Amino acid sequence: MTDNVLQIESMDLEAQGVAHREDGKVVFVEGALPFEAVRANIHRKKNNWEQGSLLEVVHESSQRVRPVCSHFGLHAGACGGCKMQHLEANAQVAVKQRAMEDNLWHLGKVKPENILRPIYGPAWGYRYRARLSVRDVLKKGTVLVGFHERKSRYVADMQTCPVLHPHVNAMLMPLRALIESLQARATCPQIELACGDHVTALVLRHLEPLSTGDIDLLKLFAIKHHVQWWLQPKGPDTVALLDGQSQEQLAYALPEFGVMMPFKPTDFTQVNPHINRVLVTRALRLLDAQTHERVIDWFCGIGNFTLPIATMAGQVLGIEGSEALVTRARDNLVWNQTQRRNAFAPTQFAARNLFDMTPDLLAADGTADKWLVDPPREGAFALVQALAALRQEPELGKGWKPPKRIVYVSCNPATLARDAGLLVNLAGYVCSAAGAVNMFPHTAHVESMAVFDLPN
């Protein structure tokens, strides 16, 4: 049904325009931008809210732009990888900053003392990691390689993707042709890509063994397009470099700290290396680790923050839930020390289930002057809860002391807000600063960083 004109007030974390009817009911409109007047096609109604899609823009926002990608939109078959290409890039950053601040206040009752300048960078060609679905579509007589369609299990008919690394964007159609030529075309559901500074790796998930002919085709493609093929017959632990491939190391540099980070294509690394370099630099500037201080890096991964911290602090402990990532972090430390790229403080790594953290376990890892926390989307609830418990009942810690500063890097504003509420309202910290990080331009994904200090 067609409704009357709606005045769009803001944008939510799903990149929907938000309006209110006269009776106070909230209306979410896909495709609408803040400060626009629109008509919407309402397709879902609840007692307190409605949801619809953009039907007509009556008054257009000055921040509305023409999407660069032809596969973006609300139409059937549109790619679901991006949600904000119709909004000017700087305005996207403002929306995400507002979303972070709103979450902190409404969910955590936390208001930062200072708002950090948002971190943002290239809007195109930034995506160095992606998981591309592969489908042999018999009805179309072709193979599709790309992201899923909007709100669909189907794969979008993508011929280009301007947010992908240019090397990979140029390979999308050749990849389709390659998969079409394989005998195993119906049993290869996914290609995961990982780009380092100098190497592009493609991980082919295959449900059945590949024939000699298929392997030969992969090798020819690798030579022509300058990529490495890795094969994944089962789970992530089965990933292995295809025989005869270039042995050049997949890695990225953090040049400000003289650090090189080797990794495997299935290891977790940040999607956007341009932003990651700035993110690490700002996090360490805010952490301000001194040569006499001990620092713990929680959820340390392969050492993205740990190794740079070790160039500044007196002692560092990196803790991660995955044994495989802990092994990689240790290897990266040894590799950097062998290469004599920089001087490192005494550094250790340990594997812990950080989602089952208790006050006793927290105290067992010892007192640290400062923390760096970089959790997955689930946040660091158990860790922060244990800290709050030790703050409220110090005798539980047997001499343990809380960190005087915590720098929290988040990929989910809701869990950041929840954890911030615990840190401020139960553990007695002050949120000194917070700011948005636009790791994923044109998507509704919000990354952020917050600083928590103990009052003197």
N, C-alpha and C positions, 0 to 999 in steps of 0.2 A: 504494500500500500504506500501511497505517497503522502508525506506529512507536510506540515507548514514549515516555514523557514526557521532554521535553527541557528543560533549564534554560538559558534565554537569558541570555547574559553581556553582550552589547553589541550595537551596531547598526553595520552597515557603510555605505559611501558610496552603496550602492544602496537604503538604508533597509530592509535585510533583518536580521532578528534573527540573531545568531551564537551557536551552541552547540557543545559538544564532546562526542563520545561517549567512553565509558570507554577505548576504544583510541586516543584522540587525534584521530580523524577529525572534521573541521569540518563542521558542518551549517548551511546558510543557510536561513532560514525567512521567506518573505514574509508581512508582516502581524504578525509577532511583535515584542514590545518587550523591552528590557533588563529583567532581573529577573523575567520571567514564566516560568511552567512551562506548556508547551504540548505538544500532539500535532500532528504535521505529516503532510501527505500528500506523501511523497517521490516526485518525478517525474524526478529526474536523479541518477545515481550515477557517481562517478569514484573512482580509487584513494585519493585523499587528502581528498575532500570530497563532500558531497551537497547537493542543493538541493530545497526543497519549499515548499509553501504551508500557511498556517495552517489547521488542521482544527478544533482546539478549544483554548480557553484554560482550563487547569486552575487556574492561580493568576494573577489579573490584576494588572498593574502599577497603582500609584496614579496613574501619569502617563498612563494610557490615557483618551482622551476621545472623545466622540461626534463624528464628522466633521460639519462644518457643511454641506458640499456633498453633495447627494444623488447626484452622479455619481462620487463617490470610492469606491474599494473594490477588491477582488480579483476581483469577479464579471465575467463576460463582458460586454463593452460598456462597462466602467468607463473613465472618462477617465484618460489617462496623464499629465496635466499635473502632478499632485501625488502625492507618495508618503508624506507624513508627517502627514496630517490627523488620524490616530488618536493622535498623540503631542502632549501639551501643549506649547504654543508655546515656553515657556522651556526645557523639556527638549530640544526640537529644537536650540536654540542650544548646549546642553551637549554634545550628540552631535557637532555640527559642530566645536566647539572640540576635543573629544577626537580627532576624525578628523584635524584639522590637526596636533595635537601628535604623534599616532602616525605620521603620514606624515613629519614632520620627522625623527623619531628613526629609524624603521625604514628609510626610503629615503635620507635624507641624513646620518644620524648627527649630527644637530644638535639641541641642547637649548637653547631660549631662556633667557636669564638672567631675564627677567620675562615673565609672561603678562598681556597687556593685557585689560582688561575687554571682553567681546564687545560688538559694535555690533549693535543690533536696534531694530526700530520697529514700525509697524502690521503686523498679521498678515493683514489683509484689505484689499482694494481698493488694493493697493500696486502692481500691475503696470501700468505706463504704456506698455509695449511688448509686442507679441506678434505672432506670425505664425500666423494662423488658416487652416486648410485648408478648402476649399470642395468639396463633392461633390454632384453631382446623382444621387441614388440612385433609379434607376428602380423597383427592387423595392419601395421604401417609398413611392414617389410623392411624394418631398419632397427638399428641399435641406438638407444639413447644413453648419453653419459652426462650427468649433471645433478643439480639439486632437485628436490621435490617441488611439485606445483604447490601453490598456496592451498593450505588446508586439505591436502590430498596425499595419498600414498603413491600417486603416479609421478613419474619422472618428467620434468619439464623438457620440452624440445629445445634445448639451449644450443645455439651455434657459437655464441661468444659469451664471455663473462668478464666485464671490465674491472671487477673488483679482484679477480685472481691475478697472481703474478703474471706479467705479460708473456713470459715463456710458456706458462701453462695455458693461458687464454688462447694462444696461437695453436695449441695442440688439441683443442677440444674436438674439432672435426676430424683430424687425423686419428685421434683415439677412437672415435666412433668407427672409422673405416678399419682400423686395426682389429677391434673386437668383432666386427662383422666378418672378418676373414678367418677368425679362429674356429677350430672345430668345437672348442669349449664355450662358444659364445653364449649359450643358454645357462651355463653354470658358473659364470663369473659375475657376482652381484655387486661388486664394489671396487673402486680404485681410490686409495687414500694417497694424497700427495703431501710431500714435505719438501720445502725448499730451504736450503742453507744459503750461505753467502755465495757459494760457488757451485753447488751441486743441487740438482733437482732429482728427487727420488719418488718413484711411483710404486705403491704396494698393491699388487693384484690379489684380491681375495678369490680363490677358486675352490669350488666344492668337490671337484673331481681331479684326478691327476692330469697334467697337461701332456699332450702328445709331443713327440720330438719336433714335429712340424710347427706346432704352436710356439714352442720355446724358441725355435729358429726365427719365427716372425717377431717375437718380442725382442730378440737380440738385434735384429735388423732395425727395428723401430728405435731402440736405444741409441744405436750408432747415428742414425739419421737425425734424431731430435735431441741428442746430447742429454740423455737421462739415464738413471739407474733403475733397473727393475728389481723389486723385491717381491717374493712370493709368500702368500699366507694361505696354506692349505687348511688350517684349523683356527685355533685361538691366537691371540697376539703373541704368545710365546713361541709360536712356530714360524714367525717371520724370518726369512733368511734372504740374503743377497743372491740373485740368480747367478749361477756359475758363468764365468767369463766376462762379468761386468767390471767396469772401472772400480778400482779399490779406493778412489779418492774419498776422504772423510766428509760426511755430512756434518756441518758445523756452522755456528754463527759467532761473531765477535762482539765483545763489549769493549771497544777500543779505549774508552775513557779509563778503564781499570786494568788494561793490559791483559784481558782475559779472553780465552777462546773456549767455546762450549760445544764439544762434539756431542752428537746425539744420534739415536736410531730413529727411523721415520715414524715409528709408532710411539716413541716417548712423548710425553706432554711437553710442548714448548708453546710459546705465545704465537698466536696467528699473525700478528703484525710486528715484525722486527723493528720497524722504524719507531713505533710507539714504545716497544719494549726497552729500547736503549734509553729513551727519555724517562720512562717509568722507573728503571733501575737507578738512574742518576738522581732523580728527585727523591725517591724513597731513601736512598743513602744520605742525601743531604739533610733530609728531615730527621733521619735516625741519628745522625751526627755521632757515630761511634768513635770513641777515643782509644788510644793505644793501651790504656790501662783497663779497659772495660771488657766484660764477657757478654756476648750477644747470642741469643738463640733465634734461629730461623725456622719457624714452624711451617710445615707443609713445604719443605725446601725443594722438592722435585729433583732435578738434575744439578741444582746448585746455582740457578739463575741469579739469586740474590746472595747466596752464601759465599761464593767465591769473591765477588766484589766487596762484601763486608769484611772478608778475611784480609783484604789489602789495607784496612783502616783500623779494625779492632785489635784487642790484645789476645782474645780467645773466642772461638766460634763453635757452636754446636748446631748442625743442621738435622732436623727431624722430619721424617716423611713416612707415610703409611705403606708405601710400596717398596719391598725389598729390591726389586729390579731397579727402581729409580735411585735408591740409596747406593747400590753398586755403581750405577752410572755416575753419580755425584762424586763418589770416591775416586773413580777412574779419571774424571775430569780434573780433580784436584791434583792427582799424581801427574797427569799429562801436562798441566800448566806448570807444575813445579819442575818437571823434567825439561820443559822448554825454556825455563827461567824467564817466563814472561813477566813475573812480578814477585815481590816478596809477600808471603802469606803468613798470617798468624797461625798458631796451632789450631787446627781445624779437625773436628770429628763429625761423623755422620751416624745416625742411628735410626732404626725402623721401629715405629710405634703405631698402634691403632689410635689415632688422634680423635676418633669419634667415641672412644670408650675411656677418655681421660678422667682421672679421679684426683682429688687433692693429694693423696699419697703418691701417686705416680708423678704428678707435677712436681712435688717437692723433691722427689728422688732424682730429677734431672738437674737439681741445683739452682742456686740463685744466679740470675743474670741481670745485668744493669739495664739491658734493653732487649726488646723483642721485635722481630719482623714476622708478621703473620700474613700468609698468602694462601687462603684455603680455596677449595673448589666451591661450586655454587651452594652446597649445603652449609657453608660457613664454618665457624669454629666454636659452636655452641658449648660442647663438652669442655673444651679447653678454657673458654672464658668463664664458664660456670665453676670450674675447679679453682680458677684464680679468685673469683668472687668469694668462694667458700673459705679460702685461705685468708683473704682479707678480713672477713667477718669473724673468723675464729683462728687467729694467728698461732695458737698453741698446736694446731693440727700440723703445722709445717716444721716444727722442731728447729727453729732458727732460720727457716727459709724466708727470704725477703722478696717482695714483688718488684717487677721491673719498673723503673722510674719513667720509662717512655715505651710506648707501643706504636709502631707504624703498621697499619692494617691495610692490605691491598685486597680489594674485593671485586668479584665478578658478578655479584648479585646484590643490588641495593636493599632488598628486603632482609636478607640474612645479615648484612652489615648493620642495618638499623636494629635488628633484634640483639645482636652481639654488643653493639654500642650502648644499647639500653642497659645491659647487664654491667658493662664496664663503668658507666657513669653513675647509674642509680643504685648499684649494689656494691661495686668494687671501689668506688670513690675516685675514679679518674675524671679528668676534664677533657672534653673533646676540643683540643686546641685548634685543629684545622681539618678541613675536608675539601675535596674537589673531585670533579668528574674526569674520566680518562676515556677518550673516544677511540677505543681499540678496534671497534667494528663500525666504521662509517657506513651509513645507509641502512643499518639494521637497528632494531630496538634494544640491542644488547648494551647494558650500561656497566662499565667498569668504574671504579672509584678508589680513592685513597683517603684514609683518615689517620689523624695523629691523636693519641691519648697520653696525657701526662698526669703524674701524681702531683697534687699541690704540695708545695714546700711545707 
